[in-house]
Amino acid sequence: MTQESPEPQQPTFDGPPLSLEEELAAAKAEPEPGPSIETVNESLKDGLNRCPRCGSTDVQLRASTGMLVCLFCRHEWQEARVEEEFGLGEGIDQLEGTVIASGAGDIAADAADQLTFKCEACGAEVVVDTAHALNARCHWCRHTLNVNQQIPNGAVPDAVLPFRLTQQEAVAKIREFASKRRLFAHKRFKKEFVPENVLGVYLPYLVIDARAESQYWGKGEIQTRRWTEKQGDNNVTYYAADVYQVARQVSFTVDDLTVEGSSERAQIGPANTNNIINTILPFDTKNAVKWNANYLVGFTSEKRDLNVEAVRPLLEDQLLSIGRSQVRASLGRFDRGVRWEQEKLDVGGSRWVSMYLPVWLYSYRQESNGLLHYIAVNARTGETMGSIPVSQPKLLLAAFTVGTFLEGIAGAILVAMA
C-alpha cells in the first residue's frame, strides 16, 4: 500500500508532454527520403558466373573458410565487405532522412518470382524460381546459372553474410541441445529425431543504422519513510514517498540494428512455437559481403516480403527501448522507481540495407496439436536455441515427485522441531 505525499513544486523542463493531437501529428511526420545507395555488384551479371582462374561455373561456398571455391581448380576468393565498399560504417551521426539501399527498395506487387535465362554455354532456356533459390543448373550442359541483378520481388538483397559453421558442426550443436532436454521430450520426437536432416537457409533481414532523439516524461518516487502496522493477524508495511515530475532527453545512434524482412518470421503465429530465430541473434553483420548468388549454392533461401515502411514501427519501438535504457543511469535517486507516462521519438535519419543471414535449421511438426517446433543454429556464432515437444505425463510425474519430496522434507523438519 502506498501513501503519497503532496507533489512539491516541480522544476521546469523543456518539451512538456504532448497533447493527443500533437502525438498524432508527430506520428504522421515521416523523415524525408535521403539519397539511395546502389549496391548492385557490377562485376557480375545474370547467368554464368565463372571462376576467375579457370572459367568453371562449379562454384560454391566453403563454409569452413567463408570463401567461394571453384570445385574444378580449387581456387578460392571472396567478395568485398559491404561495410567498406559502400561506406556503411560511416556517417551514422550525420544521417538525414530515410536512406534505402537498392536491394531494400519497395517490392512490386506484380513482380514475377520465376525468371527464364538462356544458358550462354549451350543455348537452352533455364527457369529459376527466385522464391526458393537464386541458382539453377542447366539440364543439358550442367552449368550453374545465377541471379545477380536485383529484381523487384525482394529476392536479391544488397549483401550476404556467408555460412561459417559446417553442417557437421551444426549437427553437433543440435544434438547437444536436444540431448539436454531428452528427459521430458515426447517419445515420438526422440524416435524420429534425425539431426542430420538439418537444412542450411539464408533468411532475409533489414539491417538499419539510425540517428535518433527520444524524450520521456513521467513520475518518480523517492521514499521518505517506511513503517509496519499490525492488522489482525497480519503485518502490513506502508511507505511514504515524495513524487516528482521526471523528464529525460537523450540523443543516440544505433549501428546495424537487425530486424526480420519476412512477415512470417516477424510475427508469432499460432502454428509456431515462437520466434526462435530472434533468440540466436546477433550476427556479425560487419562481415557481410557484396551480393554474389554463388554464396547460396547448396542452401535454400526465403525472399523478403516486407518493405521499409512496414518495418518502421518495429524500428521506432526498439529505438524508444534503447533510449529508455540510455537514461536509466540518471534515475538512481528515485529509489521507488520511475513510471513513464509519455514518450516521444524523433528519427533524424536512418539507413536501410537488405541482407541474407545464415541459419542451420531443424524442424519437427508435432502431430497431436500441429505445432511446428524448431531448433536453430546461428551459422556464424554457433548460438543454438529451439523448442521440442514435451511429454505431459512426464512433466506431471516430475512435478508430483518434487512436490512429494519437498512435503517429506517439511514433515521431517516439523518432527525434528517437535
Number of C-alpha atoms within 10 A of each C-alpha: 8 10 12 15 13 10 11 10 8 10 9 10 11 9 13 12 17 14 10 9 9 11 14 11 10 14 13 9 9 13 15 12 13 15 13 15 19 13 22 21 16 9 8 17 14 15 23 22 23 18 21 12 11 12 14 17 22 21 24 19 24 19 18 12 15 18 19 22 22 23 16 13 14 13 15 19 14 16 17 14 20 21 17 13 13 15 11 20 14 13 11 18 17 12 20 20 18 21 23 22 20 21 29 30 21 16 18 13 9 8 11 13 16 12 13 11 20 16 20 12 13 12 12 13 14 18 15 20 15 22 17 16 21 25 25 20 17 20 11 13 12 14 21 22 27 25 26 24 19 20 20 18 21 27 26 28 29 26 26 28 24 26 28 21 24 16 20 12 16 27 22 12 20 25 16 12 17 19 11 10 13 15 14 16 20 17 14 13 17 15 8 9 15 14 20 14 12 20 19 24 21 25 21 27 24 27 20 20 23 26 23 21 17 22 22 23 22 16 15 22 21 18 18 12 11 12 9 10 10 9 8 7 6 8 10 12 12 13 14 17 21 18 20 19 19 21 22 20 18 14 15 15 20 15 16 20 17 21 20 23 27 20 14 13 19 17 12 13 11 10 12 17 16 19 15 20 21 15 15 18 14 14 18 12 21 15 15 21 22 22 28 26 22 23 27 23 17 13 20 17 21 18 23 26 19 22 18 19 11 12 17 12 12 13 20 16 12 14 24 20 12 15 24 19 10 16 16 11 9 9 13 11 12 18 13 14 14 20 14 15 11 15 19 18 20 19 21 19 22 25 25 26 25 30 29 29 24 26 28 27 23 22 18 18 16 16 9 7 8 12 17 18 20 22 23 28 30 24 28 22 15 18 16 23 19 22 19 24 23 18 15 12 11 14 14 11 11 13 12 12 12 12 12 12 12 12 12 12 12 12 12 12 11 10 9 8 7 6
